Amino acid sequence: MSDRYDFQHFRSDLRDGGILWVTLDRPERRNAIHPEMHAEMAPLMARIAGDSEVRVVVITGAGDKAFSVGADFGGMQDNLDAGGYEDGHPGLMVDSAAIVRAQLSIRQPIIAAINGDAIGLGATLALFCDLVLMADHARIGDPHVKAGIVAGDGGAILWPLLLGPHRGKEVLMLGDLMSAEQAHGLGLVNHLHPGDSLHAEAEALATRLARGPRVAIEFNKRLANAEILDRVSRLLDTSLALEALTFETADHREAVQSFLEKREPKFGEGGG
């Protein structure tokens, strides 16, 4: 099977009817997003947005355990060890902002097929899609706070918008994961399906969209996304700047160290 765009960490397969399947492809790391994968995300989305043969996009994860578990903690430790956070975080500020804006610039409808856990940046990627299908065994949430950092890559924008301020702040402040049933009950996802039928259901939904009136569907998406785009314009750069500040805290260093040592973190008072 040929790969449409030939990225290293994403597989892309254009199927009949203009349905593009994009697969996050690091199953050995539960599709955790390391710097090389992160760098491919905005260019991939730009390719999709400019591809006139694509009518609908489906995004999923490789394997059956995870859609994506978010940032790779091993990479965080490497950055701490190398002093990589001491340069003003230009990669965080530029690349992460570009990813959000590039995804929202895709005019075609995007379906997230959450085949397994969607955590942190993985959850953000899924929830910025237009329709969300979820395997009934999967979990979703944003545990940035458990790493001692702000959910600056879009989570702080999405969770209060999708759940309302109180429930959204609970997700952001506690970082707990929720089951697929809970996510569906709260309106985060459109439909739940057994894991072994999820991709077939996503294909069926994508086929319905691909056979619909393209211009009307894409314009409806543009109108419905107006509020999200407004929130992104107002909040994204600030949220990334605050995330960058939290990378410098002792709480973040303790969170990474405790994760690698497989123990509970001991956070200090005041976040120092």
Backbone bond lengths (Angstrom), bond angles and torsions (degrees), N, CA, C in turn:
res aa  C-N    CA-C-N  psi(-1)  N-CA   C-N-CA  omega(-1)  CA-C   N-CA-C  phi
1 M - - - 1.465 - - 1.526 108.95 -
2 S 1.327 116.54 126.73 1.455 120.33 -178.60 1.520 110.16 -79.15
3 D 1.336 115.50 151.41 1.449 121.57 178.30 1.520 108.21 -100.12
4 R 1.330 116.71 128.58 1.458 119.02 -171.57 1.517 112.43 -67.48
5 Y 1.329 117.77 -41.51 1.465 120.19 -173.20 1.516 113.62 -111.49
6 D 1.309 118.91 -14.51 1.461 123.20 172.86 1.529 113.01 62.08
7 F 1.330 116.60 45.97 1.461 120.11 169.36 1.521 109.15 -87.91
8 Q 1.323 116.92 157.02 1.462 120.40 -174.51 1.522 112.64 -74.95
9 H 1.327 117.17 -38.73 1.461 120.35 -170.89 1.526 113.63 -111.43
10 F 1.324 117.12 6.67 1.456 122.78 176.01 1.516 108.63 -133.34
11 R 1.319 116.55 129.15 1.458 120.50 172.45 1.525 108.88 -94.40
12 S 1.319 117.29 139.87 1.463 121.97 -179.23 1.520 109.20 -132.46
13 D 1.326 115.39 127.12 1.458 122.23 -173.92 1.523 108.97 -134.19
14 L 1.332 117.07 112.06 1.459 121.38 177.63 1.524 108.91 -87.77
15 R 1.328 115.64 118.11 1.456 121.46 -176.47 1.530 110.38 -104.23
16 D 1.318 114.48 178.25 1.464 120.35 -179.17 1.524 110.89 -55.39
17 G 1.320 115.39 143.06 1.447 121.06 177.23 1.512 114.11 83.39
18 G 1.329 117.61 6.11 1.455 120.66 179.20 1.516 113.80 80.45
19 I 1.345 117.36 26.07 1.464 121.80 179.50 1.529 108.62 -94.51
20 L 1.314 115.90 116.72 1.463 121.96 -179.00 1.527 109.47 -99.75
21 W 1.315 116.17 120.88 1.459 121.33 173.40 1.526 109.06 -97.19
22 V 1.315 116.73 125.46 1.458 122.97 177.28 1.527 107.49 -116.02
23 T 1.320 116.67 125.89 1.463 121.63 -176.13 1.515 110.50 -120.26
24 L 1.335 116.42 122.23 1.457 121.06 171.17 1.530 107.19 -67.18
25 D 1.332 117.35 125.82 1.468 119.80 -162.69 1.532 113.30 -123.21
26 R 1.325 116.56 61.41 1.471 121.73 168.69 1.531 108.16 -132.94
27 P 1.316 117.90 60.58 1.470 119.46 -174.04 1.523 113.45 -61.32
28 E 1.337 116.82 -28.36 1.463 119.23 -179.86 1.520 112.20 -67.06
29 R 1.346 117.65 -18.90 1.470 123.26 176.68 1.527 110.86 -116.71
30 R 1.339 116.55 25.34 1.469 122.29 -178.79 1.536 110.52 53.87
31 N 1.337 114.49 35.74 1.471 122.65 178.15 1.528 112.81 57.68
32 A 1.338 115.18 31.68 1.461 120.01 173.78 1.527 109.26 -63.83
33 I 1.315 115.08 145.53 1.467 120.92 -172.37 1.525 109.35 -98.48
34 H 1.329 116.17 108.18 1.461 121.05 176.45 1.529 108.59 -96.94
35 P 1.344 118.95 174.55 1.471 119.97 -173.08 1.525 114.37 -55.92
36 E 1.336 118.01 -38.48 1.459 119.96 -178.47 1.533 111.33 -66.69
37 M 1.311 115.69 -39.41 1.463 119.79 177.40 1.523 110.57 -69.45
38 H 1.312 115.93 -41.29 1.466 122.09 178.36 1.528 110.28 -57.16
39 A 1.341 116.64 -41.31 1.463 121.11 -177.19 1.526 112.51 -67.81
40 E 1.332 117.14 -21.69 1.462 120.06 -179.48 1.527 113.45 -85.47
41 M 1.321 117.97 -13.75 1.461 120.31 -168.46 1.527 113.02 -68.04
42 A 1.318 117.83 -50.97 1.469 119.53 -179.45 1.530 111.81 -64.60
43 P 1.343 119.90 -44.70 1.472 118.94 176.47 1.523 113.04 -60.20
44 L 1.339 117.67 -38.27 1.456 120.24 177.00 1.523 111.02 -60.52
45 M 1.311 116.04 -46.14 1.466 119.66 -178.93 1.517 112.05 -65.56
46 A 1.317 116.92 -35.33 1.459 120.19 176.38 1.534 111.05 -64.41
47 R 1.331 116.33 -38.53 1.470 119.58 177.32 1.524 110.84 -63.47
48 I 1.323 116.33 -42.24 1.459 120.18 179.60 1.527 110.52 -62.57
49 A 1.334 116.30 -47.06 1.467 120.92 -177.29 1.525 111.52 -59.11
50 G 1.325 117.51 -32.58 1.454 121.14 -178.05 1.512 114.99 -93.93
51 D 1.326 117.68 4.66 1.464 121.86 -175.81 1.526 109.37 -94.45
52 S 1.307 117.25 104.39 1.465 121.63 -174.66 1.529 112.91 -70.50
53 E 1.329 118.21 -16.53 1.464 120.44 178.76 1.521 112.51 -81.14
54 V 1.318 117.46 -13.89 1.460 121.35 -178.86 1.518 109.80 -87.97
55 R 1.325 116.76 123.56 1.459 121.89 177.72 1.527 112.14 -103.93
56 V 1.330 116.85 -33.11 1.465 122.91 -179.15 1.520 107.85 -143.15
57 V 1.335 116.61 145.96 1.458 122.41 178.54 1.525 108.85 -118.44
58 V 1.333 116.42 136.71 1.460 121.82 171.04 1.523 107.23 -120.18
59 I 1.332 116.32 127.04 1.463 121.58 178.99 1.519 108.43 -112.22
60 T 1.338 116.76 131.61 1.453 121.87 178.59 1.523 109.23 -146.92
61 G 1.321 116.21 178.88 1.454 120.97 179.62 1.512 111.27 -112.74
62 A 1.318 116.85 152.51 1.463 121.32 176.46 1.528 109.92 -73.40
63 G 1.331 116.12 146.50 1.452 120.28 179.85 1.520 111.49 82.95
64 D 1.333 114.96 -174.21 1.465 119.46 -176.96 1.527 113.07 -118.72
65 K 1.347 116.81 9.48 1.463 119.58 -176.76 1.518 113.42 -101.93
66 A 1.316 117.13 -30.52 1.465 118.21 -173.01 1.519 111.42 -151.47
67 F 1.315 115.23 140.01 1.464 121.85 162.78 1.524 107.02 -70.69
68 S 1.325 116.88 -58.79 1.463 124.40 168.08 1.517 107.83 -168.32
69 V 1.331 115.61 134.79 1.466 120.22 178.56 1.518 111.63 -91.26
70 G 1.339 117.32 15.09 1.458 120.55 175.07 1.510 112.74 85.45
71 A 1.322 115.48 -150.59 1.466 120.79 -174.89 1.515 111.00 -65.89
72 D 1.322 115.52 145.83 1.459 123.05 179.27 1.529 108.90 -80.99
73 F 1.342 117.63 114.37 1.459 121.10 -177.08 1.522 112.08 -63.94
74 G 1.325 117.19 -29.23 1.455 118.33 176.38 1.512 111.64 -60.97
75 G 1.343 115.81 -37.30 1.456 119.74 176.81 1.510 112.22 -66.66
76 M 1.328 117.53 -34.32 1.459 120.11 176.62 1.519 110.75 -62.57
77 Q 1.341 116.89 -43.09 1.454 119.27 179.18 1.523 110.95 -64.51
78 D 1.328 117.05 -39.51 1.466 119.99 177.45 1.521 110.71 -59.07
79 N 1.334 116.88 -42.25 1.459 120.29 178.95 1.518 111.94 -64.41
80 L 1.324 116.44 -41.07 1.460 119.67 178.38 1.523 110.86 -64.02
81 D 1.335 116.60 -44.57 1.466 120.94 -178.20 1.523 111.76 -64.32
82 A 1.339 116.22 -35.31 1.465 119.98 -175.89 1.517 113.20 -91.52
83 G 1.329 117.15 0.27 1.462 119.46 -176.65 1.506 112.03 68.35
84 G 1.351 116.81 26.49 1.461 121.23 -174.52 1.502 114.81 -71.69
85 Y 1.329 117.84 -8.18 1.452 120.16 179.11 1.528 112.05 -95.54
86 E 1.317 117.61 9.39 1.454 119.70 -173.72 1.526 113.36 -97.86
87 D 1.324 117.82 12.18 1.462 121.11 -175.43 1.525 112.66 -108.03
88 G 1.333 116.91 16.69 1.461 119.87 179.52 1.511 114.50 86.15
89 H 1.331 117.13 5.84 1.466 122.12 174.48 1.522 114.02 59.09
90 P 1.333 120.46 42.19 1.468 118.55 -178.94 1.517 112.93 -63.32
91 G 1.342 118.05 -34.22 1.455 119.88 179.12 1.507 111.79 -63.68
92 L 1.321 116.37 -43.95 1.459 120.90 177.93 1.518 110.61 -60.76
93 M 1.334 116.41 -48.50 1.451 120.53 -175.44 1.532 112.24 -66.71
94 V 1.328 116.84 -40.91 1.461 120.57 -174.24 1.522 111.42 -84.86
95 D 1.340 117.12 -53.25 1.458 120.22 -173.71 1.520 112.42 -67.88
96 S 1.338 117.72 -44.26 1.463 120.02 -177.60 1.526 111.20 -65.72
97 A 1.318 117.14 -41.24 1.469 119.78 176.45 1.517 110.67 -63.46
98 A 1.320 116.83 -38.98 1.465 120.28 -179.59 1.519 111.44 -65.38
99 I 1.340 117.67 -35.80 1.463 120.83 -179.54 1.520 110.52 -63.76
100 V 1.325 117.17 -48.99 1.471 120.44 -179.16 1.524 110.26 -60.33
101 R 1.319 116.04 -48.11 1.468 119.21 -177.16 1.529 111.46 -67.36
102 A 1.328 116.79 -34.66 1.466 119.62 178.62 1.521 110.74 -67.94
103 Q 1.328 117.84 -39.45 1.463 119.27 178.86 1.515 110.94 -65.72
104 L 1.317 117.21 -41.62 1.458 120.26 -179.96 1.531 112.44 -72.62
105 S 1.334 117.23 -14.06 1.465 121.04 177.39 1.523 112.97 -86.04
106 I 1.319 116.92 -8.72 1.472 119.88 177.32 1.525 108.74 -71.83
107 R 1.305 115.96 117.83 1.472 119.86 -174.44 1.526 111.94 -77.62
108 Q 1.339 116.31 -27.61 1.458 119.28 -177.98 1.536 110.48 -73.62
109 P 1.344 117.42 149.33 1.464 119.24 175.75 1.527 111.00 -63.89
110 I 1.327 115.06 141.46 1.465 121.65 -178.28 1.523 108.79 -120.59
111 I 1.321 115.92 128.17 1.455 122.77 175.47 1.519 108.31 -105.74
112 A 1.323 117.46 128.93 1.458 121.55 170.46 1.523 108.04 -93.10
113 A 1.320 117.24 123.45 1.464 122.45 173.94 1.519 106.60 -106.44
114 I 1.330 116.06 92.25 1.467 121.47 -173.93 1.524 108.28 -80.56
115 N 1.314 115.46 96.75 1.461 122.49 -173.67 1.523 113.62 -83.69
116 G 1.329 116.94 -12.37 1.459 122.91 -179.59 1.509 107.52 -164.37
117 D 1.320 116.65 -164.38 1.458 120.10 -174.03 1.526 112.34 -56.29
118 A 1.336 115.68 134.30 1.467 123.59 175.50 1.523 106.49 -120.21
119 I 1.317 116.10 108.60 1.459 121.01 -167.86 1.525 109.76 -129.74
120 G 1.333 116.68 138.43 1.460 120.87 176.07 1.511 111.76 59.29
121 L 1.326 116.07 -123.55 1.466 120.61 178.38 1.523 111.27 -60.01
122 G 1.328 117.54 -31.41 1.459 120.13 175.46 1.515 111.96 -61.82
123 A 1.341 116.56 -42.22 1.461 120.41 176.69 1.518 110.96 -65.60
124 T 1.325 116.55 -41.75 1.465 120.61 179.51 1.520 110.93 -60.48
125 L 1.317 116.95 -45.80 1.462 121.06 178.29 1.522 110.64 -58.34
126 A 1.322 117.47 -43.41 1.457 120.84 -178.98 1.531 111.54 -68.46
127 L 1.323 116.68 -43.09 1.469 119.82 -173.73 1.519 113.45 -77.13
128 F 1.341 118.26 -17.14 1.460 120.35 171.51 1.538 111.33 -79.05
129 C 1.330 117.42 -5.14 1.459 120.10 173.89 1.530 109.47 -74.00
130 D 1.323 116.39 170.80 1.459 121.20 -173.70 1.520 112.84 -87.69
131 L 1.314 117.14 -37.31 1.461 123.33 177.01 1.518 107.72 -131.96
132 V 1.331 116.16 140.99 1.465 119.84 -173.78 1.526 109.51 -126.78
133 L 1.315 115.40 119.48 1.458 122.79 171.88 1.526 107.84 -108.04
134 M 1.326 116.94 144.36 1.456 119.82 -173.01 1.524 110.43 -138.48
135 A 1.323 116.14 134.44 1.458 120.40 173.53 1.525 109.29 -66.71
136 D 1.333 116.52 142.01 1.459 119.43 -172.17 1.527 113.92 -69.74
137 H 1.344 117.46 -10.68 1.467 119.73 177.74 1.529 112.37 -96.90
138 A 1.317 117.70 -6.00 1.468 121.45 -172.49 1.527 111.09 -80.50
139 R 1.329 114.34 164.09 1.464 121.83 174.84 1.522 108.49 -126.94
140 I 1.332 114.85 159.82 1.454 119.71 178.98 1.524 108.92 -144.67
141 G 1.318 116.47 148.37 1.459 120.31 178.19 1.516 110.75 171.50
142 D 1.321 115.21 178.91 1.458 121.26 -177.13 1.529 109.99 -133.75
143 P 1.330 118.29 90.42 1.461 121.74 -177.02 1.527 114.10 -91.65
144 H 1.337 117.56 28.29 1.463 118.93 176.23 1.528 110.97 -50.14
145 V 1.330 116.04 -41.48 1.467 119.70 -175.79 1.516 111.24 -61.98
146 K 1.323 118.22 -29.87 1.463 120.95 178.87 1.527 111.71 -71.92
147 A 1.333 115.77 -16.22 1.463 120.76 172.06 1.519 111.35 -94.56
148 G 1.322 116.62 6.66 1.460 120.61 179.19 1.510 114.32 73.47
149 I 1.334 117.09 22.63 1.461 120.06 -177.06 1.523 110.83 -131.15
150 V 1.327 115.62 160.98 1.456 123.94 177.95 1.532 109.76 -78.16
151 A 1.308 116.35 145.15 1.468 121.56 176.75 1.525 109.02 -79.90
152 G 1.330 115.77 67.71 1.460 120.95 -169.72 1.507 115.37 -82.32
153 D 1.331 118.27 -13.24 1.465 120.77 -173.01 1.521 113.28 -83.93
154 G 1.322 117.39 12.81 1.453 121.73 178.91 1.509 112.90 131.38
155 G 1.332 117.67 -21.02 1.457 120.75 -178.80 1.517 113.28 -60.98
156 A 1.332 116.83 -41.27 1.466 120.20 -179.43 1.530 111.80 -67.13
157 I 1.327 116.47 -19.14 1.458 121.53 175.68 1.531 110.35 -85.62
158 L 1.326 116.35 -44.78 1.459 120.87 -170.30 1.523 114.43 -77.41
159 W 1.331 117.80 -46.15 1.462 119.13 -170.61 1.528 112.68 -61.66
160 P 1.347 120.25 -48.09 1.471 118.48 176.83 1.529 113.01 -65.32
161 L 1.336 116.81 -30.87 1.463 119.75 178.85 1.525 111.13 -68.45
162 L 1.322 116.82 -43.74 1.454 121.03 -174.55 1.528 113.15 -81.53
163 L 1.334 117.08 -30.58 1.460 120.49 -174.53 1.524 113.69 -109.40
164 G 1.329 117.62 -9.92 1.453 120.96 -169.71 1.521 109.69 91.31
165 P 1.340 117.91 158.17 1.472 120.54 -173.28 1.522 114.38 -58.31
166 H 1.330 118.83 -44.43 1.461 119.36 -173.49 1.521 112.30 -69.88
167 R 1.313 116.92 -49.35 1.470 118.76 178.62 1.527 110.84 -67.16
168 G 1.344 116.62 -37.50 1.459 119.60 178.22 1.514 112.26 -61.64
169 K 1.332 116.58 -42.02 1.473 119.85 178.71 1.522 111.50 -68.31
170 E 1.328 117.32 -31.99 1.466 119.28 176.46 1.530 110.63 -62.33
171 V 1.335 116.30 -43.62 1.469 119.87 177.05 1.529 110.29 -60.45
172 L 1.331 116.68 -46.70 1.463 121.03 -175.04 1.526 112.47 -70.78
173 M 1.338 117.64 -33.38 1.463 120.59 -175.41 1.522 113.28 -86.70
174 L 1.342 117.65 -28.30 1.461 120.66 -178.29 1.526 112.88 -104.44
175 G 1.317 117.35 -31.11 1.458 120.53 176.51 1.515 115.21 73.43
176 D 1.339 118.15 18.54 1.461 120.45 -179.43 1.525 110.96 -75.32
177 L 1.324 115.55 149.24 1.458 121.07 174.81 1.523 109.44 -87.61
178 M 1.327 116.10 152.00 1.455 120.81 176.20 1.519 109.65 -119.75
179 S 1.318 115.56 153.05 1.454 121.16 178.65 1.522 110.45 -73.34
180 A 1.323 115.07 166.64 1.464 119.74 176.22 1.523 110.61 -60.71
181 E 1.327 117.09 -39.62 1.463 120.26 179.80 1.527 110.87 -63.81
182 Q 1.327 116.95 -42.48 1.466 119.87 177.42 1.528 110.83 -63.15
183 A 1.334 116.71 -44.56 1.466 120.79 -179.33 1.523 111.09 -61.16
184 H 1.318 116.54 -39.98 1.463 120.20 178.85 1.522 110.73 -67.84
185 G 1.330 116.57 -41.20 1.452 119.94 179.32 1.514 113.30 -63.40
186 L 1.333 116.46 -29.45 1.462 121.21 179.68 1.530 112.64 -88.21
187 G 1.329 116.65 -2.12 1.457 120.21 177.93 1.515 114.59 83.58
188 L 1.337 117.33 12.99 1.470 119.73 178.76 1.520 112.07 -72.46
189 V 1.312 116.72 -31.59 1.466 120.84 -177.53 1.517 109.37 -124.01
190 N 1.323 116.10 151.66 1.459 120.97 -177.46 1.523 112.46 -78.07
191 H 1.342 116.48 -44.91 1.459 120.14 -174.10 1.522 110.14 -146.74
192 L 1.344 115.62 145.51 1.460 122.56 171.55 1.522 109.13 -104.82
193 H 1.342 115.17 144.88 1.460 120.41 178.02 1.527 109.34 -143.70
194 P 1.329 117.93 152.09 1.469 119.31 170.59 1.531 109.73 -57.37
195 G 1.324 115.68 146.06 1.457 119.65 -175.81 1.514 113.50 -55.95
196 D 1.340 117.00 -36.45 1.468 119.04 -175.83 1.523 113.56 -76.84
197 S 1.334 117.68 -8.65 1.465 119.73 177.06 1.528 112.69 -115.66
198 L 1.332 117.14 1.18 1.465 120.32 -174.36 1.519 111.88 -58.81
199 H 1.324 118.17 -48.71 1.457 120.30 -175.63 1.527 111.72 -67.16
200 A 1.323 116.76 -35.79 1.466 119.08 176.81 1.527 110.77 -65.58
201 E 1.327 116.34 -38.94 1.466 119.76 177.89 1.526 110.94 -67.48
202 A 1.337 116.60 -39.03 1.464 119.77 177.35 1.519 110.91 -64.65
203 E 1.321 117.10 -39.94 1.468 121.03 177.81 1.522 110.87 -63.68
204 A 1.330 116.76 -40.77 1.465 120.17 179.54 1.526 111.27 -64.80
205 L 1.331 116.80 -42.69 1.461 120.18 178.58 1.528 110.52 -66.15
206 A 1.338 116.51 -42.01 1.461 120.25 178.47 1.523 111.23 -62.14
207 T 1.325 116.86 -37.31 1.463 120.76 178.82 1.522 110.99 -64.58
208 R 1.334 116.99 -41.61 1.473 120.00 176.59 1.526 110.79 -59.30
209 L 1.328 116.40 -44.73 1.462 119.93 179.79 1.528 110.98 -65.90
210 A 1.324 116.33 -42.57 1.469 120.13 -177.55 1.517 112.01 -63.72
211 R 1.325 116.84 -28.21 1.459 121.07 -179.66 1.520 112.61 -89.84
212 G 1.322 117.04 -2.89 1.451 121.35 -179.66 1.515 112.12 -85.04
213 P 1.332 116.82 178.88 1.474 121.07 179.98 1.524 110.61 -71.91
214 R 1.305 115.72 108.53 1.465 121.30 -168.95 1.525 112.71 -59.01
215 V 1.315 117.19 -49.05 1.464 120.30 -175.07 1.519 110.81 -64.02
216 A 1.317 117.47 -44.48 1.462 120.52 -179.62 1.525 111.31 -63.27
217 I 1.331 116.43 -42.28 1.463 119.96 179.52 1.520 110.58 -62.87
218 E 1.324 116.76 -46.06 1.466 119.87 -178.16 1.527 111.81 -67.78
219 F 1.331 117.45 -35.87 1.470 119.80 177.19 1.528 111.33 -70.43
220 N 1.326 117.86 -37.69 1.459 120.02 175.25 1.529 110.78 -61.20
221 K 1.318 116.35 -40.68 1.462 119.88 176.22 1.526 110.46 -60.54
222 R 1.320 116.47 -44.68 1.467 119.85 -178.62 1.527 110.94 -59.96
223 L 1.318 116.68 -43.64 1.460 120.57 -179.58 1.521 111.47 -66.77
224 A 1.328 116.53 -43.70 1.465 120.16 -178.34 1.517 112.05 -67.02
225 N 1.324 117.00 -27.26 1.469 121.16 -178.94 1.528 112.96 -85.35
226 A 1.317 118.16 -2.93 1.463 119.86 -174.47 1.524 111.84 -59.30
227 E 1.325 117.24 -42.44 1.468 119.70 -179.83 1.521 111.49 -67.48
228 I 1.333 116.87 -38.07 1.465 119.71 177.61 1.524 109.80 -63.34
229 L 1.333 116.60 -44.51 1.468 120.16 179.57 1.521 111.46 -62.03
230 D 1.325 116.31 -37.58 1.461 119.66 177.78 1.526 111.08 -63.76
231 R 1.330 116.90 -43.88 1.469 120.40 178.70 1.525 111.09 -65.00
232 V 1.326 116.45 -39.27 1.464 119.82 177.27 1.525 110.57 -61.92
233 S 1.311 116.97 -44.50 1.466 120.79 179.72 1.522 111.70 -60.94
234 R 1.325 116.79 -37.49 1.459 120.64 -176.49 1.524 113.53 -82.38
235 L 1.344 117.66 -30.90 1.460 119.39 -165.94 1.528 115.90 -118.65
236 L 1.331 118.43 -23.10 1.465 118.86 -168.19 1.518 113.06 -62.77
237 D 1.325 118.42 -48.90 1.463 119.75 -177.16 1.526 111.15 -63.26
238 T 1.332 116.96 -38.83 1.460 119.86 178.22 1.520 111.09 -66.76
239 S 1.325 117.16 -42.00 1.464 119.32 -178.99 1.524 111.16 -65.17
240 L 1.322 117.75 -36.66 1.463 120.35 176.96 1.520 111.43 -69.15
241 A 1.326 116.74 -37.15 1.459 119.77 177.22 1.523 111.15 -63.75
242 L 1.330 117.03 -41.23 1.460 119.98 178.09 1.523 111.40 -69.08
243 E 1.329 117.11 -35.42 1.466 119.24 174.47 1.533 110.27 -61.78
244 A 1.325 115.73 -42.65 1.464 119.53 178.95 1.527 111.41 -59.11
245 L 1.325 117.34 -40.08 1.465 120.15 178.35 1.525 111.13 -63.04
246 T 1.328 117.35 -39.25 1.458 118.90 -176.94 1.522 112.91 -72.31
247 F 1.326 118.25 -18.27 1.462 119.48 173.62 1.526 112.00 -63.16
248 E 1.318 117.32 -21.20 1.459 121.59 -176.64 1.524 113.54 -89.09
249 T 1.325 117.85 -3.32 1.451 119.97 -172.79 1.519 112.41 -85.00
250 A 1.330 114.55 155.77 1.462 120.48 174.14 1.522 111.05 -63.48
251 D 1.340 117.12 -32.08 1.463 120.07 178.57 1.522 111.26 -61.08
252 H 1.327 117.29 -40.40 1.466 118.81 178.64 1.523 110.85 -67.11
253 R 1.307 116.85 -43.27 1.474 119.44 178.61 1.527 110.95 -60.41
254 E 1.318 116.50 -41.18 1.463 120.53 178.60 1.522 110.75 -66.08
255 A 1.334 117.62 -38.72 1.464 120.94 179.67 1.525 110.90 -62.57
256 V 1.326 117.46 -45.06 1.463 121.04 179.73 1.515 110.64 -65.59
257 Q 1.331 116.70 -44.89 1.466 120.54 -178.54 1.527 111.09 -63.48
258 S 1.326 116.69 -43.15 1.465 119.57 -178.92 1.525 111.08 -67.53
259 F 1.339 116.71 -34.19 1.460 119.98 176.59 1.528 110.59 -62.60
260 L 1.306 116.33 -46.61 1.463 120.53 -178.90 1.525 111.90 -67.61
261 E 1.321 116.24 -30.67 1.471 121.24 179.87 1.523 112.45 -90.69
262 K 1.341 116.71 -0.36 1.463 122.63 177.42 1.530 111.96 56.59
263 R 1.323 115.65 52.49 1.459 121.66 177.96 1.527 108.87 -139.63
264 E 1.324 116.92 167.99 1.444 121.77 177.25 1.524 110.00 -73.04
265 P 1.327 119.20 137.69 1.461 120.56 178.45 1.518 111.44 -72.20
266 K 1.319 116.02 153.06 1.452 122.48 175.87 1.526 107.07 -118.64
267 F 1.316 116.27 91.02 1.449 121.16 -176.59 1.527 110.18 -78.95
268 G 1.328 115.73 140.73 1.455 121.09 178.71 1.512 111.73 -83.83
269 E 1.304 117.01 161.86 1.453 121.22 178.37 1.521 109.32 -71.91
270 G 1.316 115.38 137.21 1.458 120.55 175.58 1.494 114.24 84.06
271 G 1.354 118.97 -2.27 1.461 121.00 174.07 1.500 114.74 78.82
272 G 1.392 118.13 5.71 1.447 121.22 -175.47 1.474 114.95 -53.08
